[in-house]
Amino acid sequence: MSVQVKNNKGLIVKWLISIIISIIPLFLPLSDVYTVQLQRFLVFTIFGIFLLAFEILNGFAVILIMSTGWVLSGATTFEMAFSAWTSTNLLTAITAMVLIGILEKTGILNRLGLWCIIKTGGTFKGLIWGLFFTGLVIMFVGFVLTMVLVFAFAYALYSSLELKPGDKESLVITWTAAIAGILLGVFLYCPITITLVNASAGMVIEGFNLTWYQLMYYTLPIPFFAMFLVWLALKWYEKTSTNTINAVKGKEYFVNEYAGLGKMKSEEKKGVVVLVILAICLFSQPLHGLDAVYGFLFTVIICYLPGVNLADNSSIRNIPWDNMFVIGGFLGIGSIATQLGLSTAITNACVPFIAGLGHYWGILGTAVFAALVNFVLSPFAMTAVLPGPIAQYCLAAGFEPMAHIVTLYIAKEIVFFPYEYPAYLILFAFGMVKMGDMIKICTIKSLLLLIAIMVIMVPYWYLIGLM
């Protein structure tokens, strides 16, 4: 009874915070830039973001409240509020989720991950590198949408070694899972976040399109930086650990799991063929010029064809549709915010400061700006809302917008508390570390990433002519 009362009080507090913060725009003075339409748009948008952040309602309900509020308050039209539902961006996200669900069902991703860990295992150090490269492969094949599978492999290693949350090995495993399953997402192509970036920046720069190969080229140092972070964790472990853990037992677990899979099944072979077809579609994009959505469309259709039969009705039912609605809503946020002049408002506020920093240190300004926004916006919200304003203030300041937009894309990983990024909450939920340790992992990684942006990424961008 007391627990229920406590939970009810907590829910009431969350509702009050959401309402109080969302009505703050009503008390700001109107101007030629800050119009009544922008004011009402901000009220319902902030309200929706806090409802999602506090998990008061599910995503489907929140997006309906937010979008309907925009229309009924006169902030925008019905067509504009729901324009994302007719875009290729949302279709890319949906078809990608369907395809990843199909591939996971075939078992090919699990087989691939087990194989990677076995080939590099033997010692604890070998198992950690195996976990890292498994994450790299799984994330690459799964378009960053398979991070939970990486976390599952990390937990399997944690369990097989019979560790406890306070063990140093647990910290190293969790650190590696965060690097491989989350940080590498700024280098590898993710159809959801990239479409959000393109949609937002495209409202300011006509024809803006950050492709998968451009992203990998612009962020090429990131995987090497990620490897350095894993090496750093292992060095810390070697210097501070006095006991040698029996890693053979951990490797035996994965060997047995792999042996239990047996020979590769026909479904797995078909899954490999589908992946090859998708790779051909994406890798040949510079030649045919078609949007990435067609690659996902073609491969999903192939999965439904007679003789292939990899997909069925469950492939659609198993999609987290509430998340798809959230993505659609965030796509709408970016386009409406630009239409109502939010980009102009942010530009007017940021240009004097960012321009004063100069071309080199302006990147730091964008990174810090993104890190601060991270406290209140999720990565989906950031990539949907900020690329447009950032592109606009870069154009006003005379900077190359692409470098700053890529900086934003990297800086969404600069988080200090797990609540800022749902992926870290999911990783924490596996119970391998305590919350205090999770905060330390987030903080140390974020500070090192901020340094890497200025010391590694900016010189690299100058070298390739991006700046």
C-alpha positions as CSV (number, residue, x, y, z in Angstrom):
1,M,0.0,0.0,0.0
2,S,2.8,2.4,1.0
3,V,4.7,1.6,-2.3
4,Q,1.6,2.4,-4.3
5,V,1.1,5.7,-2.5
6,K,4.8,6.5,-3.1
7,N,4.5,5.7,-6.8
8,N,1.4,7.8,-7.1
9,K,3.1,10.8,-5.5
10,G,6.1,10.3,-7.9
11,L,3.7,10.2,-10.9
12,I,2.0,13.4,-9.7
13,V,5.4,15.2,-9.3
14,K,6.3,14.1,-12.9
15,W,3.0,15.5,-14.2
16,L,3.5,18.8,-12.4
17,I,7.1,19.2,-13.6
18,S,6.0,18.5,-17.2
19,I,3.2,21.0,-17.1
20,I,5.1,23.8,-15.3
21,I,8.1,23.6,-17.6
22,S,5.9,23.3,-20.8
23,I,4.0,26.6,-20.0
24,I,7.2,28.6,-19.5
25,P,7.1,29.7,-23.2
26,L,3.7,31.4,-22.5
27,F,5.5,33.9,-20.2
28,L,8.2,34.9,-22.8
29,P,7.6,38.2,-24.7
30,L,6.4,37.8,-28.3
31,S,8.4,39.4,-31.1
32,D,8.7,39.2,-34.9
33,V,10.8,36.0,-34.5
34,Y,9.1,34.6,-31.4
35,T,5.5,34.5,-32.7
36,V,2.4,33.2,-31.1
37,Q,2.5,30.1,-33.3
38,L,6.0,29.3,-32.3
39,Q,5.0,29.9,-28.7
40,R,2.2,27.4,-28.8
41,F,4.3,24.9,-30.8
42,L,7.0,25.0,-28.0
43,V,4.3,24.5,-25.3
44,F,3.1,21.2,-26.7
45,T,6.5,20.1,-27.9
46,I,8.1,20.6,-24.5
47,F,5.2,18.9,-22.8
48,G,5.5,15.9,-25.1
49,I,9.2,15.6,-24.6
50,F,8.9,15.6,-20.9
51,L,6.1,13.0,-21.0
52,L,8.4,10.8,-22.9
53,A,11.4,11.5,-20.7
54,F,9.5,10.7,-17.6
55,E,7.8,7.7,-19.3
56,I,4.4,8.9,-18.1
57,L,2.6,7.8,-21.2
58,N,3.7,5.5,-24.1
59,G,5.1,7.0,-27.3
60,F,1.9,6.6,-29.4
61,A,-0.2,8.6,-26.9
62,V,2.4,11.3,-26.5
63,I,2.8,11.9,-30.2
64,L,-1.0,12.1,-30.6
65,I,-1.3,14.6,-27.8
66,M,1.6,16.7,-29.2
67,S,0.6,16.7,-32.8
68,T,-3.1,17.3,-32.1
69,G,-2.1,20.1,-29.8
70,W,-0.1,21.8,-32.6
71,V,-3.1,21.7,-34.9
72,L,-5.8,22.7,-32.4
73,S,-3.8,25.6,-31.0
74,G,-3.2,27.0,-34.5
75,A,0.6,26.5,-34.4
76,T,0.5,24.6,-37.7
77,T,-1.8,22.8,-40.1
78,F,-3.0,19.2,-39.9
79,E,-1.1,18.4,-43.2
80,M,2.1,19.9,-41.8
81,A,1.8,18.2,-38.3
82,F,1.5,14.8,-39.9
83,S,3.6,15.3,-43.0
84,A,6.3,12.9,-41.7
85,W,3.9,10.0,-42.3
86,T,4.2,10.4,-46.1
87,S,8.0,10.8,-46.2
88,T,10.7,8.3,-47.2
89,N,12.4,8.9,-43.8
90,L,9.8,7.1,-41.7
91,L,9.4,4.3,-44.3
92,T,13.2,3.8,-44.1
93,A,12.9,3.4,-40.3
94,I,10.0,1.0,-40.5
95,T,11.4,-1.2,-43.3
96,A,14.8,-1.3,-41.5
97,M,13.1,-2.5,-38.3
98,V,11.2,-5.2,-40.2
99,L,14.4,-6.4,-41.9
100,I,16.4,-6.5,-38.6
101,G,13.6,-8.5,-37.0
102,I,13.7,-11.0,-39.8
103,L,17.4,-11.4,-39.6
104,E,17.3,-11.9,-35.9
105,K,14.6,-14.6,-36.4
106,T,16.8,-16.5,-38.8
107,G,19.6,-16.7,-36.2
108,I,22.3,-15.4,-38.5
109,L,23.2,-12.5,-36.2
110,N,23.5,-14.7,-33.1
111,R,25.7,-17.1,-35.0
112,L,27.9,-14.3,-36.3
113,G,28.4,-12.9,-32.8
114,L,29.3,-16.2,-31.2
115,W,31.8,-16.9,-33.9
116,C,33.5,-13.6,-33.4
117,I,33.9,-14.0,-29.6
118,I,35.2,-17.6,-29.9
119,K,37.9,-16.6,-32.5
120,T,39.3,-13.9,-30.3
121,G,38.7,-15.5,-26.8
122,G,41.0,-17.5,-24.6
123,T,42.1,-15.0,-22.0
124,F,40.0,-12.3,-20.4
125,K,41.8,-9.7,-22.6
126,G,40.9,-11.8,-25.6
127,L,37.3,-12.1,-24.6
128,I,37.0,-8.4,-24.2
129,W,38.5,-7.8,-27.7
130,G,36.2,-10.5,-28.9
131,L,33.2,-8.7,-27.4
132,F,34.3,-5.4,-29.0
133,F,34.7,-6.8,-32.5
134,T,31.5,-8.8,-32.1
135,G,29.8,-5.5,-31.4
136,L,31.4,-3.9,-34.4
137,V,30.3,-6.6,-36.7
138,I,26.8,-6.9,-35.3
139,M,26.2,-3.2,-35.3
140,F,27.5,-3.0,-38.9
141,V,25.3,-5.8,-40.1
142,G,22.3,-4.6,-38.1
143,F,22.6,-0.9,-39.0
144,V,23.1,0.1,-35.3
145,L,19.6,-1.3,-34.5
146,T,21.0,-4.4,-32.9
147,M,22.8,-2.8,-29.9
148,V,20.6,-4.9,-27.5
149,L,22.1,-8.0,-29.0
150,V,25.6,-6.6,-28.2
151,F,24.4,-6.0,-24.6
152,A,23.1,-9.6,-24.5
153,F,26.6,-11.0,-25.5
154,A,28.2,-8.8,-22.8
155,Y,25.7,-10.2,-20.2
156,A,26.4,-13.7,-21.4
157,L,30.1,-13.1,-20.8
158,Y,29.4,-11.6,-17.4
159,S,27.2,-14.5,-16.3
160,S,29.6,-17.2,-17.6
161,L,32.4,-15.7,-15.6
162,E,30.1,-15.6,-12.5
163,L,30.8,-12.0,-11.8
164,K,29.2,-9.5,-9.5
165,P,28.3,-5.8,-10.1
166,G,31.2,-4.6,-8.0
167,D,33.9,-6.6,-9.8
168,K,36.5,-4.8,-12.0
169,E,35.8,-7.3,-14.8
170,S,32.2,-6.2,-14.7
171,L,33.2,-2.6,-15.3
172,V,35.4,-3.5,-18.2
173,I,32.7,-5.6,-19.8
174,T,30.1,-2.9,-19.4
175,W,32.5,-0.2,-20.6
176,T,33.3,-2.3,-23.7
177,A,29.6,-3.0,-24.4
178,A,28.9,0.8,-24.2
179,I,31.7,1.5,-26.6
180,A,30.8,-1.3,-29.1
181,G,27.1,-1.1,-28.8
182,I,26.6,2.7,-28.5
183,L,29.6,4.8,-29.4
184,L,30.2,3.0,-32.7
185,G,26.8,4.1,-33.7
186,V,28.2,7.5,-34.7
187,F,30.4,5.8,-37.3
188,L,28.1,3.1,-38.6
189,Y,25.0,3.8,-40.7
190,C,21.8,4.0,-38.8
191,P,18.8,4.6,-41.1
192,I,16.7,6.1,-38.3
193,T,19.0,8.8,-37.0
194,I,20.5,9.7,-40.4
195,T,17.0,10.3,-41.9
196,L,16.2,12.6,-38.9
197,V,19.4,14.6,-39.5
198,N,18.7,14.9,-43.3
199,A,15.1,15.9,-42.8
200,S,16.0,18.7,-40.3
201,A,19.0,20.0,-42.1
202,G,17.2,19.7,-45.4
203,M,14.7,22.4,-44.3
204,V,17.6,24.9,-44.3
205,I,19.9,23.6,-46.9
206,E,18.0,22.4,-50.0
207,G,19.0,18.9,-51.1
208,F,21.1,18.2,-47.9
209,N,21.9,14.5,-47.8
210,L,24.4,12.9,-45.4
211,T,24.8,9.4,-47.0
212,W,26.1,6.3,-45.3
213,Y,29.5,6.5,-47.1
214,Q,29.9,10.2,-46.3
215,L,29.2,9.5,-42.6
216,M,31.8,6.7,-42.4
217,Y,34.4,8.9,-44.3
218,Y,33.8,12.0,-42.0
219,T,33.9,9.9,-38.8
220,L,36.7,7.5,-39.9
221,P,38.8,8.1,-36.7
222,I,36.0,7.0,-34.4
223,P,36.5,3.2,-34.6
224,F,40.2,3.7,-33.8
225,F,39.3,6.0,-30.9
226,A,36.9,3.3,-29.7
227,M,39.7,0.7,-29.8
228,F,41.8,3.1,-27.8
229,L,39.1,3.3,-25.2
230,V,38.9,-0.5,-24.9
231,W,42.7,-0.7,-24.7
232,L,42.7,2.0,-22.0
233,A,40.2,0.0,-19.9
234,L,42.3,-3.2,-20.2
235,K,45.4,-1.3,-19.1
236,W,43.5,0.0,-16.1
237,Y,42.4,-3.5,-15.3
238,E,45.9,-5.0,-15.6
239,K,47.4,-2.4,-13.3
240,T,44.7,-2.5,-10.6
241,S,43.8,-6.2,-10.6
242,T,45.6,-8.6,-8.4
243,N,43.7,-11.8,-9.3
244,T,43.7,-13.6,-12.6
245,I,40.2,-14.6,-13.7
246,N,39.5,-18.0,-15.3
247,A,38.6,-16.8,-18.7
248,V,38.6,-20.4,-20.1
249,K,35.3,-21.0,-18.5
250,G,33.9,-17.9,-20.3
251,K,35.1,-19.1,-23.6
252,E,33.7,-22.6,-23.0
253,Y,30.2,-21.1,-22.6
254,F,30.3,-19.5,-26.0
255,V,31.9,-22.6,-27.7
256,N,29.0,-24.7,-26.3
257,E,26.4,-22.1,-27.4
258,Y,27.9,-22.1,-30.9
259,A,28.0,-25.9,-31.1
260,G,24.3,-26.0,-30.0
261,L,23.4,-24.0,-33.2
262,G,24.5,-27.0,-35.4
263,K,25.0,-26.5,-39.1
264,M,23.9,-23.3,-40.8
265,K,20.2,-23.7,-41.6
266,S,18.6,-22.7,-44.9
267,E,16.9,-19.7,-43.3
268,E,20.3,-18.4,-42.2
269,K,21.7,-18.9,-45.7
270,K,18.8,-16.9,-47.1
271,G,19.5,-14.2,-44.5
272,V,23.1,-14.0,-45.7
273,V,21.9,-13.6,-49.3
274,V,19.4,-10.8,-48.3
275,L,22.2,-9.0,-46.5
276,V,24.4,-9.2,-49.6
277,I,21.6,-7.8,-51.8
278,L,21.1,-5.0,-49.3
279,A,24.8,-4.3,-49.2
280,I,25.0,-4.1,-53.0
281,C,22.0,-1.7,-53.0
282,L,23.7,0.6,-50.4
283,F,27.3,0.3,-51.7
284,S,26.2,1.2,-55.3
285,Q,24.2,4.2,-54.1
286,P,26.7,6.6,-55.6
287,L,26.0,5.0,-59.0
288,H,22.2,4.6,-59.1
289,G,21.5,7.7,-56.9
290,L,18.4,6.1,-55.4
291,D,17.4,6.9,-51.8
292,A,18.5,4.3,-49.2
293,V,14.9,3.4,-48.5
294,Y,14.7,1.5,-51.8
295,G,17.4,-0.9,-50.6
296,F,15.4,-1.7,-47.5
297,L,12.1,-1.9,-49.5
298,F,13.6,-4.4,-52.0
299,T,15.1,-6.7,-49.4
300,V,11.9,-6.7,-47.3
301,I,9.9,-7.6,-50.4
302,I,12.3,-10.4,-51.2
303,C,11.8,-11.8,-47.7
304,Y,8.1,-12.2,-48.4
305,L,8.4,-13.8,-51.8
306,P,7.5,-17.5,-52.3
307,G,10.5,-19.8,-51.9
308,V,12.2,-17.3,-49.6
309,N,9.5,-17.1,-46.9
310,L,11.6,-15.4,-44.3
311,A,8.9,-12.9,-43.4
312,D,5.3,-13.5,-42.2
313,N,2.6,-11.6,-40.3
314,S,4.7,-11.6,-37.1
315,S,7.4,-9.5,-38.9
316,I,5.0,-6.6,-38.8
317,R,3.4,-7.3,-35.5
318,N,6.7,-7.4,-33.7
319,I,7.7,-3.9,-34.7
320,P,7.7,-1.5,-31.7
321,W,5.0,0.7,-33.3
322,D,5.0,3.2,-30.5
323,N,8.7,3.9,-31.2
324,M,7.8,4.4,-34.9
325,F,5.2,7.0,-33.9
326,V,7.8,8.7,-31.8
327,I,10.2,8.9,-34.8
328,G,7.4,10.2,-37.0
329,G,6.5,12.8,-34.4
330,F,10.2,13.9,-34.1
331,L,10.4,14.2,-37.8
332,G,7.5,16.6,-37.6
333,I,9.2,18.6,-34.9
334,G,12.1,19.4,-37.1
335,S,10.2,20.5,-40.1
336,I,7.6,22.6,-38.1
337,A,10.3,24.2,-35.9
338,T,12.1,25.4,-39.1
339,Q,8.8,26.6,-40.7
340,L,7.9,28.6,-37.6
341,G,11.2,30.2,-37.2
342,L,12.8,28.3,-34.3
343,S,15.9,27.9,-36.3
344,T,16.1,31.7,-36.8
345,A,15.6,32.3,-33.0
346,I,18.4,29.8,-32.2
347,T,20.6,31.4,-34.9
348,N,20.1,34.9,-33.5
349,A,21.1,33.6,-30.0
350,C,24.1,31.4,-31.1
351,V,25.7,33.3,-34.0
352,P,27.4,36.0,-32.0
353,F,28.9,33.5,-29.6
354,I,29.8,30.7,-32.1
355,A,31.1,33.2,-34.7
356,G,33.3,34.8,-32.0
357,L,34.9,31.5,-31.3
358,G,36.3,31.2,-34.8
359,H,36.2,28.3,-37.3
360,Y,38.3,25.8,-35.1
361,W,36.8,26.5,-31.7
362,G,33.3,27.0,-33.1
363,I,33.2,23.1,-33.3
364,L,33.7,23.0,-29.6
365,G,30.8,25.5,-29.2
366,T,28.5,23.2,-31.2
367,A,29.7,20.1,-29.2
368,V,29.1,21.8,-25.8
369,F,25.8,23.1,-27.0
370,A,24.7,19.6,-28.0
371,A,26.0,18.2,-24.7
372,L,23.9,20.7,-22.8
373,V,20.8,20.0,-24.8
374,N,21.4,16.3,-24.1
375,F,20.2,16.9,-20.5
376,V,16.7,17.5,-21.7
377,L,16.4,15.9,-25.2
378,S,16.8,12.3,-26.3
379,P,19.1,11.5,-29.2
380,F,16.1,11.1,-31.5
381,A,14.8,14.6,-30.4
382,M,18.3,16.1,-30.9
383,T,18.9,14.7,-34.3
384,A,15.4,15.8,-35.3
385,V,15.5,19.4,-33.9
386,L,19.0,20.7,-33.9
387,P,20.5,20.0,-37.4
388,G,18.3,22.7,-39.0
389,P,19.2,25.5,-36.5
390,I,22.9,24.5,-36.5
391,A,23.0,24.6,-40.3
392,Q,21.4,28.0,-40.2
393,Y,23.7,29.6,-37.7
394,C,26.7,28.1,-39.5
395,L,25.6,29.7,-42.8
396,A,25.2,33.0,-40.9
397,A,28.6,32.7,-39.3
398,G,30.3,31.6,-42.5
399,F,31.2,28.1,-41.3
400,E,30.9,24.8,-43.2
401,P,27.6,23.3,-41.9
402,M,28.5,19.7,-42.6
403,A,31.3,19.7,-40.1
404,H,29.1,21.1,-37.3
405,I,26.2,18.7,-38.1
406,V,28.6,15.7,-37.9
407,T,29.9,17.2,-34.6
408,L,26.3,17.2,-33.4
409,Y,25.9,13.6,-34.5
410,I,29.0,12.6,-32.5
411,A,28.1,14.8,-29.6
412,K,24.8,13.0,-29.0
413,E,27.0,10.4,-27.3
414,I,28.2,13.0,-24.8
415,V,26.0,12.0,-21.9
416,F,26.8,12.1,-18.2
417,F,23.7,10.4,-16.7
418,P,22.1,7.2,-18.2
419,Y,18.7,8.9,-18.3
420,E,20.0,11.2,-21.1
421,Y,20.2,8.2,-23.5
422,P,17.8,5.2,-23.4
423,A,20.5,2.9,-24.7
424,Y,22.5,3.4,-21.5
425,L,19.4,2.7,-19.4
426,I,18.9,-0.6,-21.3
427,L,22.6,-1.5,-20.7
428,F,22.3,-0.6,-17.0
429,A,19.1,-2.8,-16.8
430,F,21.2,-5.9,-17.4
431,G,22.5,-5.4,-13.9
432,M,26.2,-5.7,-14.5
433,V,27.2,-2.5,-12.7
434,K,25.8,-0.2,-10.0
435,M,24.3,3.2,-11.0
436,G,27.3,5.1,-9.6
437,D,29.6,3.0,-11.8
438,M,27.3,3.6,-14.8
439,I,27.5,7.3,-14.3
440,K,31.3,7.1,-14.1
441,I,31.4,5.1,-17.3
442,C,29.2,7.7,-19.1
443,T,31.2,10.7,-17.7
444,I,34.7,9.4,-18.4
445,K,33.7,8.3,-21.9
446,S,32.0,11.6,-22.7
447,L,34.9,13.8,-21.5
448,L,37.4,11.7,-23.6
449,L,35.0,12.0,-26.6
450,L,34.9,15.8,-26.2
451,I,38.7,15.9,-26.2
452,A,38.8,13.6,-29.2
453,I,36.5,15.9,-31.2
454,M,39.0,18.8,-30.8
455,V,42.3,16.9,-30.9
456,I,41.5,14.2,-33.5
457,M,38.3,15.0,-35.4
458,V,38.9,18.7,-36.2
459,P,42.4,18.2,-37.6
460,Y,41.1,15.2,-39.6
461,W,38.4,17.4,-41.1
462,Y,40.9,20.0,-42.0
463,L,43.0,17.3,-43.6
464,I,40.1,16.0,-45.8
465,G,38.9,19.4,-46.7
466,L,35.6,19.4,-44.7
467,M,36.6,22.5,-42.9
